[in-house]
Amino acid sequence: MVASLSQLLKMMRDNGAERIYAKKLAPNDNSKNQVYLGGGFGALNIIPHGEIVVDTRPMAGSKQDRPKAGVRFFWLDTDGRHLAPDAQLILYPDYPEVRMSGFLKGCKAAPSDIMAVRDAGRVLFMGMTPSGDVLGYATAADHPAAVELNAREWQQVGVFLELPADPDSKTSPKEILLAELKRIYQLHWIASQRLGKAA
């Protein structure tokens, strides 16, 4: 079992993740209602996906077609990666918004006890690999990784929190920026410099 946020980030990086995000799950973020990834289609810039195809089948409450895109989504645990073969992004033009569905279907190692319920405080961690795979790890509210995530500040990217490149870092991006601004401020007056042709 993963015992801390730093262990979880290391496990994701050991499995190829170069960018890691976390989403605090709302009660409606579950296998029945799908996982909300944002208003508009900005999530498509964060999550690698396959070709977008249009589903023209009628759906209750919607008159518009729904574009969909497959995702090579793997649930991650200490035993390795486990493919969720039916994972996909669904774009709802009526709203607009993007949701992810099919992330439990066909995957025996999927965390159904966390993703099929409406419990408050759950967190979905997602790692993006250079090859386009998406790694997922879900925790309940009392898991050490979720507790540590909630105790610190992180950079917000849409509905996601962007986690640091260094899994052992105890400093958030905001703290790094503020420390650098403070350092510059404490230098007081700084003489201007002009760059010549050789610069």
C-alpha positions, 0 to 999 in steps of 0.5 A: 500500500502507498503510505504517503504522497511522496511515495505515490508521486514516486510510484507514478514517476517510476511508471513513466509519469512526467506530469502529475495532477490531482482532482478532489472528487465531488459526490457526483464524480463517480462511476455512475455520473462520470468524473467531471474534468472541467467546463469547456474543453480545456481538459483535452489539453491536459489529458492525452487522448485518441481520435475524437469521434462523434456519437450520434445516438440520441441521449435523454435530455440532449439534442446534440451529438456527443464527441468522444475520445478514447484514453489509454487509462491504467489504474496504478498500484504496487503490483503495476499498471492495470488497463481500464479498456473502456475509459474515454472522454466525453465532450458535452457541447450543450454545457460545455464540459468534459467528463471521463467514463468507463474507467472501472469497466473491464478492469478487475484492479480498479478501485471500485470501492472509491470510484463507485461511491459518493463519499466526500474527500476522495482524490483522483491522482492522474499521471501523464506519460510521454507515450500518451498513457494516463495513470490513475490512483484513487484514495479515500479522504483519510488516506495519507496522500489525500490528507497531505494533499489537502494540507498544502497549497498547489497550483490550480490548472482548471479543476486539477491541482498540479503536483511538483516535479520533485516528489520529495519537495515540501515546497509548493509552486506558490511558495517558490514564487513568493520566496524568489520575489522576497529575495529580489525585494530584499536586494533593495535598489538594483542598478539597471543593466544594458545588454550589449551586442555581445550579451 
